[in-house]
């Protein structure tokens, strides 16, 4: 487990989302004050969706926000399972972030071409101000899965043979996801208990490859956290 992780154990997924929401807004204000913009990497999943719903109802200096994605499924742009479609529906279409500030992964082009194109976008954006990540039952994060081997210096990866459908995806690399001032993991649900225990006991999982210079905040509910 990363030495610089701070674990926040909360009662429910709703409380996890609320705590993360408050931190995002605070970090955004500080980033805009310090650097003139706020560069945020979004995650997919049900708990991030709760966070995005809260953000959609909040007040922020949206003109200074820049949006990126940690990973995406190689599906048509209008497919319901795409992370970008969920984020747009719940969050982005309801706030005044300029369209030119939203950098959607072109995953419909296929893993190789999409990863190549998005790598240039990531290179121009680094370092991020905040990265949001989840964790799967197998310890995967973004679309970095156990047993998959990637080039360590790449900023994006073409993903094949994902153990969860669809098999083809695009993901930011551990190197890119780690290059951020703030990083939040959102973890909820009983089905995450075993992976959380494995993570905390030091097992080699994709989540352990995320090693930012600054502390990691893990927001986790009681169901997922087992002492």
Order of alpha helices (4+ residues) and beta strands (2+ residues): beta-alpha-beta-alpha-beta-beta-alpha-alpha-beta-beta-beta-alpha-beta-alpha-beta
